[in-house]
Amino acid sequence: MANRTINMNEKLYEYLLEMGLREPEVLARLRHATEAEELSIMRSAPEQCQLMAMLIQLTGAKRVIEVGTYTGYATLWMALALPDDGEIVTCDVSERWSFVARRFWEDAGVQDKVQLYLRPALETLDELLECDEEESFDFAFIDADKENYDHYYERCLKLLRPGGLMVVDNVLWGGSVIDNSNCTAATEAIRIFNSKLKVDARIDLVMLPVADGVTLLIKR
């Protein structure tokens, strides 16, 4: 046992991936294809995605809502973890990046599990709520523009069933959350969001130093 999280240098991180990552070939190809994109830093870390895939399996989730698709790397991990009758509703605004995503979803044979909505995510989330989808999702993943995190969270919490699991990405924001000189809108939004979740009586939560920090929360 250890009384705090280990520091992760580059060599140790490479070892973690070598020994701990079971990444299907199609996902490895998508990850490498994403590296060619101008905003490749937006891709979720493979160990984080593998964790989410395992959480989907552990919880028996069948319906997933995802806010922020990018090239569909995390989407594909989750789709592969879902049962044959599983479904992911994923939200993005980029036709360019989703073109890459669709190609690999088809290669993996999961395209029928994925419903991609190319428009502002709040429009999709609000429409789902208007269509009586409240408490109909088992799992949610938020990884999009930080200034809207609270809006995404509130809607996804309504869409999530009691006992459902939500994963929120980038909650440590490269360490900027503790840098008092960093007052960008995104950083301030994450600070406020983290403080809100800390005392939100509607959930149970744990914040983990995985990738750029993830918060796992269960709806009570």
N, C-alpha and C positions, 0 to 999 in steps of 0.2 A: 504494500500500500504506500501511497504518497499523500502528503498533506496539501499539495497544490499541483496545478497542471504543469507539465514539463514544458520547458522552452523548446521551440521547434526551429532548428536551423535547416538550411537547404539539404544537407546530406541526410539528416534524420527524416526530413519530409520525403525525400526520394526513397528511403528505406521503407517508410510507412506505405507508400504507394506500391512498392515492389512486393512487399509481404502481405499487405492487407487488401489490395484492390483486386476484385474480380470483375473486370470490365469487359462485357461482350465486344466482339470485334466491330460490330456496327457502331457501337458507342465510341470506341477508340477512334474510328474513322471520322465520326462527327466531331469529336473533340479536336482532332487535328485540323479538320476543315474550318472549325471556328477560329483557330489561331490565325487564319488568313484575314479575318474580318477586322475592320479598323477599331472596333470596340471589344476586342476579344476578352478584355478584363471582366466583361459582364458575364462571361460564362461561369456557371456554378462549378465549384471544385468537385472532382470525381468522388472523393471520400465523403463529401457532404451528400451527394446524390445517392451514393450507395447506402448511406444511413437512411435517407428518406425512403428508398425502395424497401429496405428492411422494415421500417416503421409501417409502411403500407401493408406488407405481408403480415406483420405481427398483429395489426389492428383489424385485419380482414376488410380493409377499405375497398369499396367498389366505385364510389363517386368522388372525384377530385376536382377542386377548383384551383386554378393557377393564375396568378396575376403577374405577368411578365414572362414572355415565352423566349425571346431572343432567337437563337438558332435551334431551340427545341431540345437541348442536351438534357436538362433536368426533366423535361416532359417525357423524353424517351425512356429514361431510367424508370420513371414512375409508371409509364404505360406497360413496360415489360414486367413490372412487378404486379400489376393488376390482374385479376382473373379474366377469363375470356369475355365475360359480360360486363367488365369494368368500363368506366368512362372518365375522360378528363375534359373539362371545359377550361380552355386556356385563352388568355387575353393579351393582345399586343396591338401595336399600331404600325409595325413595319412590314411592308410587303417584301422588301428585299431580304430581310433576315428570315422571315417565315418561309420564303421559297427554299432556302437551305433546309429548314426544319422539315418541311413536307417531304422532300426527297428522301431523307433518312428515315422518317416515319414509315414511308412506303417500303424502303429497303428492309426494314425490320418487321414489316407485316402488321403494324399496329395502327395504321391510319384510320381504321374504323372505330378505334377507341377514342380518338382525339377530335374534339370540336374546337376549332380555332376561330376566334372572333377578332377581326381586324378593325378595331375602333377603340376609342378611349375606354379603359376597363370599367370605369364607374358607370358608363352607360350599360354595359353588359351585366354588371352586378345588380344594378337597379332593375333591369328588365327581368332578371331571374327572380328577384324578390316580388316583383309585380305579378309574375306568373306562378305564384304560390310554391316557389322552390325553397322557402324558408325551412331550415333544419333538415335538408334533404341530402347534404354532402357529408362525407365521412372524413375528408382530409382536405386541407387547404395549404397552399404555399404562396407566400408573398415575396416578390423580388422585383420591384419596379421602382418608379421615381419616388424618392424618399419623402418629398414634400406631401405626397398623398397617402403615406403609410396609414395614418390614422383613419382616413376615409375608407381605404381598402379593408383595414382591420374590422371596422364596425360592420361593414356589409358582409364580409366573410364570416364574422362571428354569428350573424343572423342566419346565414346559409348553412352553417355547420350544425350538425345534430349534437345534442347533449352527449358528452363522452367523445366527441370527435376531436381530431388532432389538427393543430395548425403549426406550420413552420414559418418563421419570419427571418429573412436573410439580412446580412449586413448590419447587425445591431451593434457591432463594435467599430464599424466604419473606419477600418485601417488605424484604429487608435485615436482618431480625431475626437471621439466623444469625451476624452479627458483632456484635450488640448484647449484651454480656455481662450487661446488666441484665435482659434478657428470658429468663426461665427457665420459660416456660410449657411444658406437656407436649408440645404440638405442635412448638414451636421446638426443644426438646431432642431430640425424636425425629428431626427432620430433620438436626440437627447430627451425631448419632450415625450416622444412615443415610449421610450424605455421607462421613463419615470411613471407614465400612466399605467403601463402593464404591471409594474412592480406592486401597485396597490389595487389593481382591478379585481374585485371580489367575484367576478363572473368566471374566472379562470384559475387553473393551477398552472405553474410555469417553471421552466428551468432555462437559464441562459448558458450556452456552451461555447467554448473557444474553438469551434470548428470552422475552418476557412476564415471568413471575415466576421465570424460570430453569428450564431443562430439562436433564436429563442423558440423553444418548443412549448406549446401550451395546449391544455385540454380544457374544453368548454364544460363547465359544471352543469 
